[in-house]
Amino acid sequence: MIIAEKKPIEEIIQEVKDFDRILILGCNECVTVCEAGGKKEVEVLASVLRMYFMNQGQEKTIGERTLERQCDHEYLEEIRNIIDDYDAVVSLACGVGVQFAAEKYLTMPLLPGVNTVCLGANEDRGLWTERCQACGTCVLARTGGICPVSRCAKRVLNGPCGGATNGKCEISKDTDCAWQLIIDRLKALDKMDDYEKVAPVKDWSTDRAGSLAACIHLKLLGIEPVLQMVTRDRNRVALQSDILGAASFDIPNLLCLSGDHQSFGDCAQGQNVHDLDSMQLVQTVRHMRDEGKFLGGDDIKRPPRIFVGAAANPFADPFEIRVPRLAKKIACGAEFIQTQCIYNMDKFKEWIRRAADRGLTEKTFVMAGMTPMKSVGMAKYMKNKVPGMDVPEEIIARLAGVEKKKQAEEGINICVEHIQELKEIPGVAGFHIMAIEWEEKVPEIVERSGLSPRPEI
């Protein structure tokens, strides 16, 4: 069953205070059973909000309705005739129900009134414990029906670890060791032979040498690197550790990314982490650098001295949020921006113009991303297969218009022409040349584009 808990009333008040007509929408399924979002909870919340706003001297209309299910089109249809009577809906359903309702009623603000916690079971009245994380590859058949993914603090699949004491988890003497429970269960089933079977790698681990190692090598060669760090593979603890590791080698630049989905790489079975997103990573680095503190509050004896950057894609949909999204990254502390590969020059110029009109190019350094095409096949692949890429047909036609053995040369010509054109565009502070598996061509591109020698700082 999906377990949810009520949001603090202060949070709900803050979300609804600007609306005059508010519908409290409950659900008769899981949230009713766990006493977070059923008919009774709808009545209580509506009463509390009425009293609060009355005491504030504000006149609000608070409506009440409880559906059989909010994750079902049939039941959501029941409010179609009344939905326009309200300015906002506070849904007491789980996150699935809130999203389903939001998709159905696109112009209506849908505000969550509960926090969805987990998939769990009722151990006692008011006591709900997690039993499943919906991981998609169930291992219960060989663990006696007890899930190590949801119940082991470390999610150890070949446990127990060395930290358990007297059947209790190392994180708390009040928490049962999941693997002790599994062992007890296997003994009861006379299946201890199953315990000795090694669980194979569960398809969510990733293994990379990583950008940090490459940056260390470059630093030792006397080259100033830009470390790329993604939030896909590590939680905030590991990310902060990597930031300190980079700082210990005096790596001066850090590009904060979310990372492509693992299905686009060579380990599609890996599970992403995304404890932080890319903007929160920017905030984290700035917090460590400027405040000299970890996210947990402890002091850093030698704060990292790192120039912090982020990425921007001027071509992704919807286009109208591309500049506001850039503004958010700058507000988070991004000091430089590296853009997606630029082929659609007109669209990029419009993006940089809008950014300049908002004064954003005065607050950060925008580095235009440039990737030379090796062939017409590469151009077609980038256009059709790479998410967020915008390759105009005229680029493909130009490459197709020369014989195959000269297409690589033509791709470099296009790249050089684009750099020379963008050098004259206000707001473009520099270039990020990404010659994919063609790094030996970077010096030629730099030289022909007039980017060498580098300006003195």
BALO-956826 format. One record per residue (C-alpha): chain; residue in one letter; y negated, z, x negated. Coordinates in pm, whole numbers, padded with zeros to 5 digits. Layout:
N
SITE  chaine  residu       v       w       u
SITE       A       a       Y       Z       X
...
# end
This chain:
457
SITE  chaine  residu       v       w       u
SITE       A       m   00000   00000   00000
SITE       A       i  -00355  -00067  -00117
SITE       A       i  -00533   00259  -00192
SITE       A       a  -00909   00297  -00154
SITE       A       e  -01156   00584  -00167
SITE       A       k  -01495   00627  -00005
SITE       A       k  -01800   00531  -00203
SITE       A       p  -02061   00804  -00257
SITE       A       i  -02300   00809   00038
SITE       A       e  -02595   00785  -00203
SITE       A       e  -02465   00450  -00327
SITE       A       i  -02422   00314   00025
SITE       A       i  -02772   00428   00126
SITE       A       q  -02918   00251  -00175
SITE       A       e  -02740  -00072  -00078
SITE       A       v  -02843  -00071   00290
SITE       A       k  -03193   00079   00277
SITE       A       d  -03367  -00260   00300
SITE       A       f  -03178  -00370   00613
SITE       A       d  -03278  -00275   00969
SITE       A       r  -02959  -00365   01158
SITE       A       i  -02632  -00264   00992
SITE       A       l  -02276  -00306   01112
SITE       A       i  -02012  -00064   00981
SITE       A       l  -01685  -00257   00986
SITE       A       g  -01355  -00073   00952
SITE       A       c  -00995  -00185   00907
SITE       A       n  -00684  -00047   01077
SITE       A       e  -00449  -00119   00790
SITE       A       c  -00417   00047   00446
SITE       A       v  -00762   00206   00436
SITE       A       t  -00690   00380   00767
SITE       A       v  -00372   00534   00632
SITE       A       c  -00545   00661   00317
SITE       A       e  -00835   00789   00529
SITE       A       a  -01104   00579   00365
SITE       A       g  -01197   00304   00610
SITE       A       g  -01045   00343   00956
SITE       A       k  -01209   00402   01295
SITE       A       k  -01273   00770   01220
SITE       A       e  -01439   00692   00887
SITE       A       v  -01653   00422   01052
SITE       A       e  -01781   00676   01305
SITE       A       v  -01855   00935   01035
SITE       A       l  -02039   00693   00809
SITE       A       a  -02242   00550   01097
SITE       A       s  -02341   00902   01203
SITE       A       v  -02443   01003   00851
SITE       A       l  -02655   00690   00806
SITE       A       r  -02828   00741   01143
SITE       A       m  -02913   01099   01056
SITE       A       y  -03036   01011   00709
SITE       A       f  -03269   00731   00819
SITE       A       m  -03394   00931   01118
SITE       A       n  -03492   01212   00880
SITE       A       q  -03670   00952   00666
SITE       A       g  -03866   00836   00969
SITE       A       q  -03700   00494   00959
SITE       A       e  -03566   00323   01268
SITE       A       k  -03230   00157   01200
SITE       A       t  -02970   00006   01429
SITE       A       i  -02622   00111   01312
SITE       A       g  -02332  -00064   01483
SITE       A       e  -01961   00024   01465
SITE       A       r  -01650  -00191   01483
SITE       A       t  -01295  -00158   01353
SITE       A       l  -01065  -00459   01324
SITE       A       e  -00688  -00465   01310
SITE       A       r  -00713  -00635   00969
SITE       A       q  -01004  -00774   00770
SITE       A       c  -00779  -00992   00552
SITE       A       d  -00692  -01215   00847
SITE       A       h  -00902  -01497   00995
SITE       A       e  -00773  -01424   01344
SITE       A       y  -00913  -01070   01349
SITE       A       l  -01236  -01158   01169
SITE       A       e  -01307  -01404   01450
SITE       A       e  -01347  -01104   01682
SITE       A       i  -01693  -01028   01540
SITE       A       r  -01826  -01383   01548
SITE       A       n  -02018  -01322   01872
SITE       A       i  -02190  -01009   01738
SITE       A       i  -02232  -01081   01367
SITE       A       d  -02575  -01241   01412
SITE       A       d  -02704  -00922   01572
SITE       A       y  -02704  -00759   01228
SITE       A       d  -02876  -00805   00892
SITE       A       a  -02586  -00670   00684
SITE       A       v  -02227  -00550   00712
SITE       A       v  -02082  -00249   00532
SITE       A       s  -01710  -00317   00509
SITE       A       l  -01473  -00024   00473
SITE       A       a  -01182  -00257   00397
SITE       A       c  -01028  -00301   00052
SITE       A       g  -01175  -00553  -00189
SITE       A       v  -00956  -00826  -00040
SITE       A       g  -01098  -00768   00307
SITE       A       v  -01458  -00760   00185
SITE       A       q  -01415  -01091   00003
SITE       A       f  -01234  -01252   00294
SITE       A       a  -01513  -01153   00533
SITE       A       a  -01779  -01271   00288
SITE       A       e  -01610  -01611   00262
SITE       A       k  -01594  -01641   00639
SITE       A       y  -01953  -01535   00709
SITE       A       l  -02137  -01697   00419
SITE       A       t  -02493  -01606   00515
SITE       A       m  -02423  -01241   00598
SITE       A       p  -02459  -00976   00324
SITE       A       l  -02118  -00801   00296
SITE       A       l  -02143  -00463   00122
SITE       A       p  -01837  -00260   00017
SITE       A       g  -01820   00092   00155
SITE       A       v  -01509   00191  -00040
SITE       A       n  -01374   00154  -00392
SITE       A       t  -01033  -00016  -00409
SITE       A       v  -00827   00193  -00650
SITE       A       c  -00469   00069  -00680
SITE       A       l  -00138  -00012  -00514
SITE       A       g   00019   00324  -00447
SITE       A       a   00211   00563  -00230
SITE       A       n   00144   00880  -00033
SITE       A       e   00294   01183  -00211
SITE       A       d   00125   01439   00009
SITE       A       r  -00154   01444   00264
SITE       A       g  -00462   01314   00087
SITE       A       l  -00270   01257  -00238
SITE       A       w  -00217   00893  -00330
SITE       A       t  -00065   00787  -00661
SITE       A       e  -00047   00448  -00827
SITE       A       r   00293   00283  -00826
SITE       A       c   00227  -00087  -00891
SITE       A       q  -00027  -00304  -01075
SITE       A       a   00091  -00632  -00922
SITE       A       c   00160  -00770  -01270
SITE       A       g   00367  -01059  -01141
SITE       A       t   00679  -01000  -01354
SITE       A       c   00859  -00699  -01213
SITE       A       v   01082  -00498  -01451
SITE       A       l   01206  -00236  -01204
SITE       A       a   01564  -00364  -01208
SITE       A       r   01615  -00236  -01563
SITE       A       t   01394   00075  -01547
SITE       A       g   01568   00249  -01260
SITE       A       g   01305   00149  -01007
SITE       A       i   01025   00332  -01191
SITE       A       c   00741   00116  -01321
SITE       A       p   00632   00167  -01684
SITE       A       v   00341  -00073  -01636
SITE       A       s   00167   00138  -01373
SITE       A       r   00298   00484  -01460
SITE       A       c   00300   00490  -01841
SITE       A       a  -00049   00555  -01979
SITE       A       k   00018   00308  -02261
SITE       A       r   00217   00063  -02048
SITE       A       v   00498   00090  -02304
SITE       A       l   00793  -00132  -02209
SITE       A       n   01031   00011  -02468
SITE       A       g   00952   00379  -02438
SITE       A       p   00906   00660  -02462
SITE       A       c   00642   00682  -02731
SITE       A       g   00635   00970  -02977
SITE       A       g   00364   01162  -02795
SITE       A       a   00554   01304  -02497
SITE       A       t   00633   01678  -02494
SITE       A       n   00868   01855  -02253
SITE       A       g   00870   01555  -02024
SITE       A       k   00491   01539  -02003
SITE       A       c   00258   01260  -02116
SITE       A       e   00043   01311  -02422
SITE       A       i  -00274   01246  -02219
SITE       A       s  -00218   01552  -01995
SITE       A       k   00034   01829  -01959
SITE       A       d   00006   01777  -01583
SITE       A       t   00118   01414  -01600
SITE       A       d   00487   01329  -01605
SITE       A       c   00602   01101  -01885
SITE       A       a   00698   00781  -01706
SITE       A       w   00974   00711  -01955
SITE       A       q   01123   01057  -01907
SITE       A       l   01139   00979  -01536
SITE       A       i   01299   00642  -01615
SITE       A       i   01559   00803  -01842
SITE       A       d   01642   01069  -01582
SITE       A       r   01681   00799  -01321
SITE       A       l   01903   00580  -01543
SITE       A       k   02123   00882  -01615
SITE       A       a   02158   00950  -01244
SITE       A       l   02257   00589  -01190
SITE       A       d   02495   00596  -01488
SITE       A       k   02300   00303  -01637
SITE       A       m   02188   00441  -01971
SITE       A       d   02329   00126  -02128
SITE       A       d   02026  -00049  -01978
SITE       A       y   01797   00176  -02180
SITE       A       e   01926   00032  -02506
SITE       A       k   01839  -00321  -02399
SITE       A       v   01513  -00416  -02570
SITE       A       a   01249  -00539  -02327
SITE       A       p   01119  -00877  -02446
SITE       A       v   00752  -00949  -02495
SITE       A       k   00587  -00936  -02155
SITE       A       d   00372  -01244  -02115
SITE       A       w   00034  -01087  -02170
SITE       A       s  -00001  -01024  -02542
SITE       A       t  -00213  -01238  -02777
SITE       A       d  -00209  -01270  -03152
SITE       A       r  -00488  -01429  -03356
SITE       A       a  -00618  -01406  -03712
SITE       A       g  -00956  -01424  -03542
SITE       A       s  -01315  -01506  -03622
SITE       A       l  -01367  -01179  -03811
SITE       A       a  -01121  -01271  -04087
SITE       A       a  -01279  -01615  -04123
SITE       A       c  -01626  -01461  -04144
SITE       A       i  -01516  -01221  -04416
SITE       A       h  -01386  -01514  -04623
SITE       A       l  -01714  -01702  -04572
SITE       A       k  -01917  -01393  -04662
SITE       A       l  -01720  -01353  -04986
SITE       A       l  -01802  -01715  -05068
SITE       A       g  -02172  -01643  -05027
SITE       A       i  -02206  -01826  -04693
SITE       A       e  -02388  -01663  -04400
SITE       A       p  -02141  -01664  -04107
SITE       A       v  -02181  -01625  -03732
SITE       A       l  -01903  -01403  -03599
SITE       A       q  -01768  -01508  -03258
SITE       A       m  -01635  -01224  -03046
SITE       A       v  -01471  -01268  -02705
SITE       A       t  -01412  -01005  -02438
SITE       A       r  -01093  -01175  -02317
SITE       A       d  -00856  -01009  -02564
SITE       A       r  -00992  -00659  -02634
SITE       A       n  -01122  -00356  -02450
SITE       A       r  -01445  -00177  -02538
SITE       A       v  -01272   00051  -02790
SITE       A       a  -01134  -00242  -02992
SITE       A       l  -01458  -00440  -02960
SITE       A       q  -01667  -00154  -03097
SITE       A       s  -01416  -00116  -03380
SITE       A       d  -01448  -00486  -03464
SITE       A       i  -01827  -00462  -03456
SITE       A       l  -01815  -00178  -03710
SITE       A       g  -01568  -00377  -03919
SITE       A       a  -01806  -00672  -03925
SITE       A       a  -02096  -00442  -04013
SITE       A       s  -01900  -00298  -04305
SITE       A       f  -01898  -00648  -04458
SITE       A       d  -02265  -00695  -04368
SITE       A       i  -02188  -00989  -04141
SITE       A       p  -02537  -01052  -04002
SITE       A       n  -02483  -01259  -03686
SITE       A       l  -02266  -01206  -03379
SITE       A       l  -02214  -01448  -03090
SITE       A       c  -02093  -01267  -02777
SITE       A       l  -01858  -01470  -02554
SITE       A       s  -01625  -01409  -02263
SITE       A       g  -01373  -01661  -02403
SITE       A       d  -01189  -01949  -02239
SITE       A       h  -00912  -01854  -02000
SITE       A       q  -00587  -01810  -02192
SITE       A       s  -00425  -02095  -01996
SITE       A       f  -00637  -02337  -02201
SITE       A       g  -00499  -02209  -02532
SITE       A       d  -00161  -02205  -02700
SITE       A       c  -00046  -01879  -02539
SITE       A       a  -00090  -01933  -02168
SITE       A       q   00132  -01634  -02088
SITE       A       g  -00119  -01389  -02239
SITE       A       q  -00300  -01144  -02014
SITE       A       n  -00676  -01129  -02044
SITE       A       v  -00856  -00795  -02074
SITE       A       h  -01225  -00839  -01990
SITE       A       d  -01300  -00467  -01993
SITE       A       l  -01654  -00590  -02063
SITE       A       d  -01806  -00926  -01986
SITE       A       s  -02013  -01124  -02235
SITE       A       m  -02346  -00980  -02120
SITE       A       q  -02212  -00627  -02139
SITE       A       l  -02091  -00703  -02491
SITE       A       v  -02446  -00808  -02583
SITE       A       q  -02570  -00478  -02439
SITE       A       t  -02301  -00290  -02632
SITE       A       v  -02398  -00441  -02968
SITE       A       r  -02766  -00377  -02904
SITE       A       h  -02689  -00018  -02800
SITE       A       m  -02489   00041  -03118
SITE       A       r  -02759  -00120  -03333
SITE       A       d  -03077   00006  -03168
SITE       A       e  -02965   00348  -03042
SITE       A       g  -02713   00417  -03317
SITE       A       k  -02455   00533  -03064
SITE       A       f  -02114   00433  -02934
SITE       A       l  -02072   00368  -02562
SITE       A       g  -01905   00708  -02538
SITE       A       g  -02222   00875  -02666
SITE       A       d  -02118   00970  -03021
SITE       A       d  -02357   00892  -03307
SITE       A       i  -02289   00609  -03553
SITE       A       k  -02359   00717  -03910
SITE       A       r  -02437   00362  -04023
SITE       A       p  -02539   00153  -03721
SITE       A       p  -02459  -00218  -03747
SITE       A       r  -02744  -00444  -03857
SITE       A       i  -02653  -00750  -03656
SITE       A       f  -02853  -01035  -03500
SITE       A       v  -02708  -01070  -03150
SITE       A       g  -02650  -01398  -02969
SITE       A       a  -02492  -01538  -02655
SITE       A       a  -02384  -01877  -02524
SITE       A       a  -02534  -02086  -02247
SITE       A       n  -02401  -02388  -02061
SITE       A       p  -02689  -02593  -01918
SITE       A       f  -02444  -02824  -01743
SITE       A       a  -02218  -02594  -01541
SITE       A       d  -02239  -02570  -01163
SITE       A       p  -02446  -02465  -00985
SITE       A       f  -02731  -02597  -01198
SITE       A       e  -02997  -02389  -01024
SITE       A       i  -02859  -02062  -01168
SITE       A       r  -02837  -02184  -01527
SITE       A       v  -03188  -02068  -01622
SITE       A       p  -03168  -01739  -01426
SITE       A       r  -02839  -01674  -01605
SITE       A       l  -03011  -01739  -01937
SITE       A       a  -03279  -01490  -01834
SITE       A       k  -03013  -01227  -01767
SITE       A       k  -02862  -01275  -02112
SITE       A       i  -03202  -01239  -02273
SITE       A       a  -03269  -00926  -02067
SITE       A       c  -02938  -00787  -02198
SITE       A       g  -03067  -00835  -02553
SITE       A       a  -02957  -01182  -02667
SITE       A       e  -03175  -01280  -02963
SITE       A       f  -03033  -01630  -03006
SITE       A       i  -02852  -01872  -02776
SITE       A       q  -02593  -02135  -02865
SITE       A       t  -02550  -02398  -02596
SITE       A       q  -02254  -02600  -02478
SITE       A       c  -02210  -02942  -02643
SITE       A       i  -02494  -03168  -02531
SITE       A       y  -02427  -03525  -02419
SITE       A       n  -02630  -03539  -02097
SITE       A       m  -02973  -03539  -02260
SITE       A       d  -03171  -03566  -01937
SITE       A       k  -03004  -03262  -01785
SITE       A       f  -03049  -03058  -02103
SITE       A       k  -03419  -03149  -02122
SITE       A       e  -03466  -03034  -01762
SITE       A       w  -03287  -02707  -01841
SITE       A       i  -03493  -02634  -02152
SITE       A       r  -03814  -02727  -01965
SITE       A       r  -03736  -02477  -01690
SITE       A       a  -03651  -02214  -01949
SITE       A       a  -03979  -02278  -02130
SITE       A       d  -04175  -02263  -01803
SITE       A       r  -04041  -01909  -01755
SITE       A       g  -04133  -01814  -02109
SITE       A       l  -03768  -01765  -02205
SITE       A       t  -03783  -01985  -02514
SITE       A       e  -04049  -01748  -02650
SITE       A       k  -03807  -01456  -02620
SITE       A       t  -03500  -01604  -02787
SITE       A       f  -03400  -01884  -03026
SITE       A       v  -03216  -02168  -02852
SITE       A       m  -02972  -02357  -03074
SITE       A       a  -02864  -02688  -02925
SITE       A       g  -02489  -02746  -02944
SITE       A       m  -02386  -03079  -03096
SITE       A       t  -02031  -03218  -03123
SITE       A       p  -01972  -03571  -03256
SITE       A       m  -01716  -03783  -03072
SITE       A       k  -01433  -03926  -03280
SITE       A       s  -01326  -04185  -03025
SITE       A       v  -01360  -04304  -02668
SITE       A       g  -01037  -04117  -02595
SITE       A       m  -01198  -03790  -02706
SITE       A       a  -01502  -03866  -02488
SITE       A       k  -01283  -03924  -02182
SITE       A       y  -01084  -03607  -02253
SITE       A       m  -01403  -03401  -02289
SITE       A       k  -01536  -03545  -01964
SITE       A       n  -01222  -03500  -01756
SITE       A       k  -01035  -03207  -01908
SITE       A       v  -01284  -02963  -02061
SITE       A       p  -01445  -02726  -01806
SITE       A       g  -01823  -02721  -01805
SITE       A       m  -01859  -03040  -02008
SITE       A       d  -02094  -03320  -01896
SITE       A       v  -02029  -03654  -02069
SITE       A       p  -02225  -03939  -01907
SITE       A       e  -02053  -04272  -01853
SITE       A       e  -02302  -04443  -02086
SITE       A       i  -02166  -04239  -02379
SITE       A       i  -01812  -04350  -02297
SITE       A       a  -01925  -04710  -02252
SITE       A       r  -02109  -04710  -02585
SITE       A       l  -01802  -04585  -02771
SITE       A       a  -01577  -04830  -02585
SITE       A       g  -01810  -05112  -02681
SITE       A       v  -01720  -05096  -03050
SITE       A       e  -01385  -05167  -03210
SITE       A       k  -01153  -04871  -03243
SITE       A       k  -01185  -04823  -03618
SITE       A       k  -01564  -04796  -03584
SITE       A       q  -01571  -04554  -03289
SITE       A       a  -01584  -04246  -03513
SITE       A       e  -01886  -04386  -03697
SITE       A       e  -02053  -04461  -03364
SITE       A       g  -01983  -04106  -03247
SITE       A       i  -02169  -03972  -03550
SITE       A       n  -02454  -04214  -03484
SITE       A       i  -02489  -04080  -03130
SITE       A       c  -02485  -03720  -03257
SITE       A       v  -02754  -03791  -03518
SITE       A       e  -02974  -03972  -03264
SITE       A       h  -02947  -03680  -03021
SITE       A       i  -03042  -03427  -03289
SITE       A       q  -03343  -03632  -03394
SITE       A       e  -03454  -03659  -03031
SITE       A       l  -03406  -03289  -02959
SITE       A       k  -03598  -03188  -03272
SITE       A       e  -03912  -03297  -03087
SITE       A       i  -03836  -03095  -02771
SITE       A       p  -04036  -02770  -02733
SITE       A       g  -03807  -02468  -02711
SITE       A       v  -03526  -02605  -02930
SITE       A       a  -03520  -02376  -03234
SITE       A       g  -03220  -02517  -03416
SITE       A       f  -02878  -02677  -03389
SITE       A       h  -02518  -02560  -03374
SITE       A       i  -02304  -02846  -03507
SITE       A       m  -01942  -02820  -03392
SITE       A       a  -01743  -03102  -03553
SITE       A       i  -01405  -03019  -03400
SITE       A       e  -01133  -03059  -03666
SITE       A       w  -01384  -03285  -03842
SITE       A       e  -01579  -03027  -04039
SITE       A       e  -01609  -03255  -04343
SITE       A       k  -01860  -03465  -04146
SITE       A       v  -02108  -03179  -04098
SITE       A       p  -02295  -03241  -04428
SITE       A       e  -02342  -03608  -04338
SITE       A       i  -02475  -03519  -03992
SITE       A       v  -02710  -03258  -04135
SITE       A       e  -02842  -03496  -04400
SITE       A       r  -02889  -03795  -04172
SITE       A       s  -03055  -03582  -03903
SITE       A       g  -03317  -03453  -04145
SITE       A       l  -03198  -03091  -04110
SITE       A       s  -03157  -03046  -04484
SITE       A       p  -03277  -02853  -04672
SITE       A       r  -03277  -02546  -04447
SITE       A       p  -03625  -02407  -04384
SITE       A       e  -03726  -02104  -04586
SITE       A       i  -03752  -01783  -04382
# end
